[in-house]
Amino acid sequence: MSRSIGILVIKAYLLVFLILPLLSHSKNLVLAADDWPPYVDRNAEHYGFVCQLISRAFDKVGIKVHYHFTAWARALETSKKGDVDGTFLWYKTPKRTPFFYFSKEPLLHISAVFFHRKDFEFKWNTLDKLTEYRIGAPIGAIISPEFKALEEKKILNVIRIKSDISLFKMLYRKRIDLFPHDFFVGYSELNKHFSSNFTRIITNHTKPIDEKPVYLLLSRKNQDNKEIMKLFDQGFLSLKRSGEYDKTFDEMILKKE
């Protein structure tokens, strides 16, 4: 009898040692991203709107999230290799699907618009008709597939600059006519880096250039991530049903810099 109990105890210990690594990993997740206020901001409370949503969704299913801040390209690459568990705010593409599990629902929809000076009369219907304008855009930024194709064919006159802030200055000084940029990110940068005298000169066209869903990505290198993503989907759905998502979104919109 005592021998049987001893064997059972040994088996129980072995089971615990096998399960513990899985539990510890599933309860602590590392996600990589770069600063992109107000969505991601390493200096803000909760690290910005999107990080706050991700953390709350995972918290509902008992998973703690840690954020690693790095360049966007490195965030994607380290996630792809499995050096970190995942990354976020990425489009779903055929090239990424073999390497990542995608969240069932998008975290949000990114909407790019044309920023311009208020004294610059600007109307547009199709991108291919914007040949006469000087368009400033960040280096490496993909505004939309159509925009990219027209730029490569030299149909659009696109001036690539590294800094969003420099592009707003160029817009203000009339060195460019248009600046295609995310709506919320653009106004966050204007309010944070420029005076009211500057910002009152700048506006945006209401017509979106492109609107796309962006997702949470978890690396397929970690076999547990398939189940972890299912847990995230549950937590994220709970956020939406409870109204927490909309409340957090409204707080982002109404926040004063």
N, C-alpha and C positions, 0 to 999 in steps of 0.2 A: 504493500500500500504506500509506504513512505517512498519507495523507489519510483513508483508511478507519479507521485506528487512531485518528486525531484525532476523527473523528465518533463513534466508539464511546466514547471517553473523555468527550466532551461529554454524550452520552446517559446515561452512567453517573452523571456528576455531577448531571444533571437528575433522574434517578431517586432519587438519594440525598436531594436537596433536597425532593423530593415526599414521600418516606417518613419522613424524620426527624421532622417535626412529629407524625405519627401515632405513631411509636415513643416519642417523649418523652412524649406525652400518656398513652399506654397504660401506661407504666411508672411514672407518678406520678398518683395519684388523690386527690382531695380529697372527704372525706365530712363532712357536718355532723350534729351531734347536741347534745343537752343533757346535763348531769349527771343520772344516775339510778343511783347506786351500789346494788348492786355491778356492775350491767351496764355502766354508763358512768360513768367518774370521771376527770376531767382531772388530778386530783392523785395518782392511783394509778399504780403501775407498769403499763405497757402500756395505760393508760387504762381499765382494768376488763375484766371477763370477755368481753363481746361484742366490744369493740375488739380484744382479744387474738386472738379466734377469726378475726375478719375479716382482721386483718393477717397471721396465719399462713396462712390460705387463699390470700390474694393472693400472699404471699411464695413459695408453692409454684409459682406460675406466672409469677414474675418481675416482679410489680407492687408498687410501693411505695405505701403509703397514708399520707396526712396527714389529721389530724382538725381540723376547725374547730368550736369549741364556741360555741353560740348557743342561743337559746330554741327549743323544739321547733317551734313554729309557723313561725318564720323558717327553721329547718333544712329543713322541708318545702317552703316557698315558694321559697327560693333554689335548691333542687334542682330543683324543677319548672321554674323559669326557665332552668336550665342554668348559673347563676352558680357553683355547685359541682357536682361530678359526681354526688353522691347523698347519701342518708341511710339510716337503718336503725332497726329496732325499730318498724316500722309494720305495721298490718294490711293485708291485701289487700282493696281495695274497688273497686266498679265506677267510682267517681269518680276514683280514682287511676290505674287501669289505662291510660287514654289518655296519661298523662304519664310513666310509669315502666316500666322493665324490672324485674321481680321475680325474686329468686333462686328457683331451682327448689325448694330445700328451705328450710323456715323456719330461722331462726337458733336459735330456741327457742320454747317455748310459755309465754306469760304466764299465770300463775294468780292470780286475785284471790280473797281469802278475807276473812271478817269477823274483825277483831281486836276483842277485848273484855276486860274485867277478869275475872280468875279467880273472883272472888266473885260474878260475875253469871252466873246459870244461863241458858244460852242454847241452844236447839235450833231448827232450822228445816228445812223441806222445800221450800217455795216462797216466792218473794219477796213475792208478793201477800198473804201472811199476816203480814208484818212491820210492820203498820200502827201498832202501839202503841209502836214503838221510835224513839228519836231517833238518826238515822244521820248521822254526819259524813263529808263527802267533799271532796276537793280541788276547787277551782274549775276547771272545764274538763275534768275527768277523766271519761271515759266508762267506767263500771264494766262495763256490758253493755247490749245493746240493750233487754232486758227491764227492767232497772233504770231506764234512761233513760225508757222509756215510762211506767212506774209513777210515777216522779218527776214527769214532766210532767202527769200526770193527778191529782197531789196525793194519790195513794194511799199513797205512802211519804213520811214526814216527813224530808226531807233538808236538812241544814244545810251550806251550802257555805262552806268556809274556804280561804284561799290556801295555807297552810303545812301540810305533813304533820306537822311537829313540833308545831305548835299543836293539831292534831287528836289527837295522842297525849296531850298535856297535858290536853285536854278529856276524853278517855277516862279518864285517871287520876283526874281530879277529879269524875267522874261527871256531867259536863255533857252528854255524849252516851253512848249505850249501845253503839253499834257503829261501827266504822271499816272500810269495805271498802277493801282495799289489796293490792298485789302482795305475795306471801308473802316473797320474798327481799329485796325493797326495804324492806319493813316491819321485818324483823329487823335488817337492816343499819343502818337509822336508829335503832332502839332501842339497839343495841349501841354505836353511835358517839356518840349525843347524850345518853344517860341513864345514870344510875347503876344498879348491880345491884339496889338497893332498889326502884327504879322498874320495871325490866324484869321483875322476878319477879312483879309484880302483873298483867302483861299476858300474854294468850295468844291463840290463834286457833282458830276452828272449823275442823275438818278438811274439811268439805264445801266444795268450790270454788264460788264464785259464777259464775265463767266461766273458761274455759280457751281461749286462742286462740293460733294461730301468728303470729309476727311475722317480717318479712323484711328483707333488704337491698333497697333501691330505687336504681336508677341512672337518671338523667334521659334521656329520649328526645331531648332537645335535642342531645345529642352522639351522632352516628351510630356512633362507635366503641364506645359502651357496650353495644350488643347483643352484640358479640363478647367484650367485657371481662366481661360477666356470665356468658357461657359458660365463660370461663376461671375465674371465681370458683367456679362450680358444680363444676368439676373439682377445684379446690383444696379446697373444702369437703368434697366426697365423700372425698377422700384423708384429711382430718382425721378423719372419722368411722370410716373403715375401719382406720386406724392405731391408733385408741384415744386419740388426742390430744384429741379433743373431750371424751370422758368424763373424762379425767384433769384437764383444765382446769376442767370443771364441778365435779368433786370438790374441787379446790383452792379454788374459790369458796365452796363449802358449809362447808368445814372451816376457812377463814381466820378468825383471831381478830382482832377490832378492837382 
